[in-house]
Amino acid sequence: MIEIPAELAASQARYNGAAGRAFIAALPGRAEEFLDRWGLRVTGPSMHGVASLVLPVAVARDGVPAALKLQLLDAETEGEPVALRAWAGDGAVRLLEHDAGTGTMLLERADEGRHLSRVAEAREAVGILADLLARLVAVPAPPGLRRLGDAAARMVDRTPAAAARLADREDAALLADCAAAVREVMGEPGDRLLHWDLHYDNILAAEREPWLAIDPKPLAGDPGFELFPALVNRWDPDPAETLWRFDLLTERLGLDRGRARAWTLARFLQNALWTVSDGAPALHPDQVSIARNLLARRP
């Protein structure tokens, strides 16, 4: 029997309601189905994130280690195999098998015990992430992915109502300033293949390459939208450190700093709108600090 972590069941119920509960109920049978279909044997305990169950496996015919990922198929997850095929192992784990009907994937195995977040020196970790991200965004987005331009338009439209719900008028003004920055660039939203969630825990050590990206939630858009996770994860309250990271990322990716600044503020705005919609009374202080530091600095 496949163990279903209670935390995964709780997150699916919270975020996906009845669909999430049905997904959890079907997981043991689905896991057994794909273990049999793809000739796999489980080699370790179940792993999970907020949305997926991952089983460490070996391919029975040759013993090659792999990872069986089972997840609820939705607008966010359906693009993952598209992105992994486009990258074809260049900076990201390889897609070995995929079932379009369920979103189940067999992936190249990386070392789940060695995340980039475990690199002790923060600046070293930022540099590794930047070099990997530069490779990923060099690839044009395949057709059919969600588009950053559409998301940006929705953000701008939602900003006035969200700002009105904030008790802190300075935070409300910050949302308006970020929306204004997004308006300046949203007419040219970009066409690169974006990972969307490349933070330090979504980069694993591996044998084929020193580090590989996992778990993309892909978009077609401007690479500047990719920078915020590297600024807010392992956040340093020193404004100079935020700007150092931002400058390193824009340099390694070859980005126009002004456009990258606007799209980074767009990513803050997206997070802030989610925070408000969840009913939180205030925005996250670390994210607010990053946005204000970028707004205060001229491109």
FIVEX-246609 format. One record per residue (C-alpha): chain; residue number from 1; z, y, x. Coordinates in pm, whole numbers. Layout:
BEGIN
[atom A, NUM, [Z, Y, X]]
...
REM end
This chain:
BEGIN
[atom A, 1, [0, 0, 0]]
[atom A, 2, [-79, 355, 114]]
[atom A, 3, [220, 587, 128]]
[atom A, 4, [166, 914, -61]]
[atom A, 5, [390, 1188, 85]]
[atom A, 6, [604, 1363, -175]]
[atom A, 7, [515, 1701, -26]]
[atom A, 8, [145, 1639, -89]]
[atom A, 9, [213, 1536, -448]]
[atom A, 10, [420, 1849, -502]]
[atom A, 11, [157, 2083, -356]]
[atom A, 12, [-120, 1925, -561]]
[atom A, 13, [83, 1962, -880]]
[atom A, 14, [166, 2322, -795]]
[atom A, 15, [-181, 2441, -703]]
[atom A, 16, [-407, 2213, -909]]
[atom A, 17, [-200, 2112, -1210]]
[atom A, 18, [-334, 1817, -1406]]
[atom A, 19, [-630, 1772, -1170]]
[atom A, 20, [-393, 1754, -874]]
[atom A, 21, [-168, 1500, -1044]]
[atom A, 22, [-469, 1287, -1133]]
[atom A, 23, [-588, 1306, -772]]
[atom A, 24, [-249, 1184, -645]]
[atom A, 25, [-241, 902, -899]]
[atom A, 26, [-586, 784, -787]]
[atom A, 27, [-517, 810, -414]]
[atom A, 28, [-390, 456, -342]]
[atom A, 29, [-691, 298, -508]]
[atom A, 30, [-933, 543, -352]]
[atom A, 31, [-790, 481, -6]]
[atom A, 32, [-825, 105, -46]]
[atom A, 33, [-1182, 149, -174]]
[atom A, 34, [-1297, 341, 132]]
[atom A, 35, [-1105, 132, 381]]
[atom A, 36, [-1301, -164, 248]]
[atom A, 37, [-1635, 16, 207]]
[atom A, 38, [-1642, 155, 560]]
[atom A, 39, [-1474, -140, 730]]
[atom A, 40, [-1155, 33, 842]]
[atom A, 41, [-801, -71, 921]]
[atom A, 42, [-504, 163, 913]]
[atom A, 43, [-340, 213, 1252]]
[atom A, 44, [-51, 446, 1176]]
[atom A, 45, [150, 635, 913]]
[atom A, 46, [-12, 868, 661]]
[atom A, 47, [-55, 1234, 752]]
[atom A, 48, [-112, 1525, 519]]
[atom A, 49, [-165, 1896, 482]]
[atom A, 50, [-130, 2105, 170]]
[atom A, 51, [-442, 1955, 11]]
[atom A, 52, [-542, 1628, 176]]
[atom A, 53, [-421, 1286, 285]]
[atom A, 54, [-535, 1168, 628]]
[atom A, 55, [-506, 807, 742]]
[atom A, 56, [-538, 717, 1110]]
[atom A, 57, [-778, 425, 1121]]
[atom A, 58, [-992, 213, 1349]]
[atom A, 59, [-1342, 94, 1269]]
[atom A, 60, [-1302, -282, 1240]]
[atom A, 61, [-1634, -376, 1402]]
[atom A, 62, [-1573, -194, 1731]]
[atom A, 63, [-1217, -58, 1726]]
[atom A, 64, [-1328, 307, 1750]]
[atom A, 65, [-1043, 534, 1634]]
[atom A, 66, [-1118, 765, 1344]]
[atom A, 67, [-949, 955, 1061]]
[atom A, 68, [-1002, 889, 690]]
[atom A, 69, [-960, 1214, 497]]
[atom A, 70, [-911, 1203, 121]]
[atom A, 71, [-901, 1528, -74]]
[atom A, 72, [-958, 1679, -415]]
[atom A, 73, [-1321, 1783, -440]]
[atom A, 74, [-1345, 2152, -532]]
[atom A, 75, [-1529, 2470, -437]]
[atom A, 76, [-1322, 2505, -120]]
[atom A, 77, [-1356, 2148, 11]]
[atom A, 78, [-1715, 2066, -86]]
[atom A, 79, [-1854, 2272, 202]]
[atom A, 80, [-1655, 2091, 475]]
[atom A, 81, [-1908, 1810, 539]]
[atom A, 82, [-2192, 2064, 531]]
[atom A, 83, [-2027, 2264, 808]]
[atom A, 84, [-1936, 1961, 1017]]
[atom A, 85, [-2296, 1835, 1002]]
[atom A, 86, [-2424, 2177, 1108]]
[atom A, 87, [-2189, 2192, 1408]]
[atom A, 88, [-2275, 1831, 1498]]
[atom A, 89, [-1968, 1793, 1716]]
[atom A, 90, [-2019, 2117, 1911]]
[atom A, 91, [-1664, 2250, 1906]]
[atom A, 92, [-1556, 2060, 1595]]
[atom A, 93, [-1477, 1699, 1510]]
[atom A, 94, [-1780, 1488, 1416]]
[atom A, 95, [-1844, 1370, 1063]]
[atom A, 96, [-1897, 993, 1073]]
[atom A, 97, [-1923, 908, 701]]
[atom A, 98, [-1912, 1106, 378]]
[atom A, 99, [-1896, 1024, 8]]
[atom A, 100, [-2037, 1314, -193]]
[atom A, 101, [-1887, 1199, -522]]
[atom A, 102, [-1525, 1219, -407]]
[atom A, 103, [-1539, 1435, -95]]
[atom A, 104, [-1391, 1151, 112]]
[atom A, 105, [-1479, 1172, 482]]
[atom A, 106, [-1450, 957, 791]]
[atom A, 107, [-1397, 1185, 1089]]
[atom A, 108, [-1386, 1161, 1464]]
[atom A, 109, [-1023, 1115, 1567]]
[atom A, 110, [-854, 1388, 1766]]
[atom A, 111, [-494, 1391, 1890]]
[atom A, 112, [-293, 1495, 1586]]
[atom A, 113, [17, 1530, 1804]]
[atom A, 114, [-131, 1799, 2030]]
[atom A, 115, [-212, 2118, 1840]]
[atom A, 116, [-316, 2433, 2021]]
[atom A, 117, [4, 2589, 1887]]
[atom A, 118, [190, 2376, 2142]]
[atom A, 119, [36, 2566, 2432]]
[atom A, 120, [337, 2765, 2549]]
[atom A, 121, [158, 3078, 2666]]
[atom A, 122, [31, 3270, 2362]]
[atom A, 123, [-243, 3455, 2549]]
[atom A, 124, [-378, 3130, 2689]]
[atom A, 125, [-392, 2988, 2336]]
[atom A, 126, [-574, 3297, 2208]]
[atom A, 127, [-834, 3261, 2482]]
[atom A, 128, [-896, 2895, 2399]]
[atom A, 129, [-931, 2978, 2029]]
[atom A, 130, [-1168, 3266, 2106]]
[atom A, 131, [-1399, 3051, 2318]]
[atom A, 132, [-1409, 2778, 2053]]
[atom A, 133, [-1469, 3027, 1773]]
[atom A, 134, [-1757, 3186, 1965]]
[atom A, 135, [-1934, 2848, 1967]]
[atom A, 136, [-1874, 2783, 1599]]
[atom A, 137, [-2001, 3117, 1471]]
[atom A, 138, [-2315, 3094, 1686]]
[atom A, 139, [-2453, 2853, 1423]]
[atom A, 140, [-2641, 2998, 1122]]
[atom A, 141, [-2484, 2908, 789]]
[atom A, 142, [-2666, 2628, 604]]
[atom A, 143, [-2786, 2702, 251]]
[atom A, 144, [-2552, 2656, -42]]
[atom A, 145, [-2221, 2765, 110]]
[atom A, 146, [-1992, 3023, -45]]
[atom A, 147, [-2087, 3371, 66]]
[atom A, 148, [-1856, 3632, 218]]
[atom A, 149, [-2045, 3912, 42]]
[atom A, 150, [-1950, 3770, -298]]
[atom A, 151, [-1587, 3733, -195]]
[atom A, 152, [-1578, 4089, -59]]
[atom A, 153, [-1711, 4232, -383]]
[atom A, 154, [-1440, 4051, -580]]
[atom A, 155, [-1171, 4178, -342]]
[atom A, 156, [-1276, 4539, -381]]
[atom A, 157, [-1288, 4506, -759]]
[atom A, 158, [-937, 4356, -774]]
[atom A, 159, [-772, 4604, -539]]
[atom A, 160, [-678, 4887, -782]]
[atom A, 161, [-496, 4654, -1022]]
[atom A, 162, [-317, 4476, -737]]
[atom A, 163, [-212, 4803, -573]]
[atom A, 164, [-66, 4922, -904]]
[atom A, 165, [165, 4617, -910]]
[atom A, 166, [323, 4698, -572]]
[atom A, 167, [652, 4887, -578]]
[atom A, 168, [599, 5021, -225]]
[atom A, 169, [351, 5306, -252]]
[atom A, 170, [272, 5287, 120]]
[atom A, 171, [166, 4925, 78]]
[atom A, 172, [-42, 5022, -225]]
[atom A, 173, [-214, 5292, -19]]
[atom A, 174, [-275, 5037, 256]]
[atom A, 175, [-464, 4813, 14]]
[atom A, 176, [-679, 5107, -91]]
[atom A, 177, [-754, 5195, 273]]
[atom A, 178, [-854, 4837, 349]]
[atom A, 179, [-1080, 4823, 44]]
[atom A, 180, [-1248, 5144, 162]]
[atom A, 181, [-1312, 4983, 502]]
[atom A, 182, [-1462, 4677, 333]]
[atom A, 183, [-1696, 4892, 122]]
[atom A, 184, [-1847, 5032, 442]]
[atom A, 185, [-1962, 4689, 565]]
[atom A, 186, [-2003, 4475, 254]]
[atom A, 187, [-2372, 4560, 227]]
[atom A, 188, [-2427, 4352, 543]]
[atom A, 189, [-2197, 4053, 499]]
[atom A, 190, [-2356, 3837, 772]]
[atom A, 191, [-2510, 3492, 784]]
[atom A, 192, [-2307, 3291, 1038]]
[atom A, 193, [-2126, 2967, 968]]
[atom A, 194, [-1758, 3059, 941]]
[atom A, 195, [-1468, 2817, 967]]
[atom A, 196, [-1248, 3057, 765]]
[atom A, 197, [-916, 2898, 869]]
[atom A, 198, [-923, 2863, 1247]]
[atom A, 199, [-559, 2902, 1341]]
[atom A, 200, [-379, 2725, 1624]]
[atom A, 201, [-274, 2421, 1418]]
[atom A, 202, [-636, 2359, 1317]]
[atom A, 203, [-737, 2303, 1678]]
[atom A, 204, [-649, 1964, 1827]]
[atom A, 205, [-674, 1818, 2175]]
[atom A, 206, [-932, 1542, 2207]]
[atom A, 207, [-1096, 1310, 2457]]
[atom A, 208, [-1457, 1416, 2409]]
[atom A, 209, [-1369, 1784, 2458]]
[atom A, 210, [-1040, 1946, 2557]]
[atom A, 211, [-1008, 2103, 2210]]
[atom A, 212, [-1182, 2052, 1876]]
[atom A, 213, [-1161, 2239, 1544]]
[atom A, 214, [-1064, 2058, 1226]]
[atom A, 215, [-1036, 2135, 855]]
[atom A, 216, [-1296, 2408, 798]]
[atom A, 217, [-1320, 2590, 464]]
[atom A, 218, [-1665, 2727, 538]]
[atom A, 219, [-1827, 3051, 434]]
[atom A, 220, [-2154, 3221, 521]]
[atom A, 221, [-2072, 3561, 664]]
[atom A, 222, [-1976, 3798, 945]]
[atom A, 223, [-1772, 3650, 1234]]
[atom A, 224, [-1532, 3945, 1216]]
[atom A, 225, [-1381, 3778, 910]]
[atom A, 226, [-1262, 3494, 1136]]
[atom A, 227, [-1025, 3691, 1359]]
[atom A, 228, [-717, 3746, 1143]]
[atom A, 229, [-560, 3397, 1178]]
[atom A, 230, [-549, 3440, 1557]]
[atom A, 231, [-365, 3770, 1511]]
[atom A, 232, [-109, 3668, 1249]]
[atom A, 233, [-27, 3317, 1372]]
[atom A, 234, [217, 3330, 1663]]
[atom A, 235, [249, 3697, 1569]]
[atom A, 236, [392, 3935, 1827]]
[atom A, 237, [549, 4254, 1681]]
[atom A, 238, [431, 4460, 1978]]
[atom A, 239, [129, 4660, 1851]]
[atom A, 240, [-24, 4642, 2198]]
[atom A, 241, [-36, 4262, 2174]]
[atom A, 242, [-221, 4276, 1843]]
[atom A, 243, [-480, 4506, 1994]]
[atom A, 244, [-507, 4293, 2309]]
[atom A, 245, [-583, 3986, 2099]]
[atom A, 246, [-831, 4175, 1883]]
[atom A, 247, [-1013, 4311, 2188]]
[atom A, 248, [-1028, 3970, 2354]]
[atom A, 249, [-1165, 3807, 2039]]
[atom A, 250, [-1432, 4070, 1982]]
[atom A, 251, [-1534, 4054, 2349]]
[atom A, 252, [-1561, 3674, 2360]]
[atom A, 253, [-1754, 3665, 2032]]
[atom A, 254, [-1978, 3958, 2129]]
[atom A, 255, [-1890, 4156, 1815]]
[atom A, 256, [-1925, 4523, 1734]]
[atom A, 257, [-1563, 4634, 1733]]
[atom A, 258, [-1595, 4869, 1437]]
[atom A, 259, [-1751, 4607, 1209]]
[atom A, 260, [-1505, 4343, 1330]]
[atom A, 261, [-1218, 4578, 1248]]
[atom A, 262, [-1346, 4626, 893]]
[atom A, 263, [-1393, 4253, 834]]
[atom A, 264, [-1049, 4178, 981]]
[atom A, 265, [-904, 4425, 732]]
[atom A, 266, [-1100, 4240, 463]]
[atom A, 267, [-918, 3921, 560]]
[atom A, 268, [-584, 4101, 535]]
[atom A, 269, [-690, 4234, 195]]
[atom A, 270, [-777, 3885, 75]]
[atom A, 271, [-435, 3755, 179]]
[atom A, 272, [-260, 4054, 23]]
[atom A, 273, [-437, 4003, -310]]
[atom A, 274, [-324, 3638, -312]]
[atom A, 275, [32, 3749, -237]]
[atom A, 276, [32, 3993, -528]]
[atom A, 277, [-124, 3740, -766]]
[atom A, 278, [154, 3494, -676]]
[atom A, 279, [405, 3748, -803]]
[atom A, 280, [559, 3839, -467]]
[atom A, 281, [742, 4175, -478]]
[atom A, 282, [605, 4290, -141]]
[atom A, 283, [341, 4213, 118]]
[atom A, 284, [414, 4009, 431]]
[atom A, 285, [552, 4250, 697]]
[atom A, 286, [370, 4086, 988]]
[atom A, 287, [35, 4112, 811]]
[atom A, 288, [104, 4472, 709]]
[atom A, 289, [184, 4556, 1071]]
[atom A, 290, [-147, 4413, 1193]]
[atom A, 291, [-349, 4600, 930]]
[atom A, 292, [-178, 4930, 1002]]
[atom A, 293, [-226, 4888, 1377]]
[atom A, 294, [-598, 4832, 1328]]
[atom A, 295, [-636, 5121, 1086]]
[atom A, 296, [-452, 5355, 1323]]
[atom A, 297, [-684, 5273, 1609]]
[atom A, 298, [-1028, 5424, 1614]]
[atom A, 299, [-1304, 5165, 1662]]
REM end
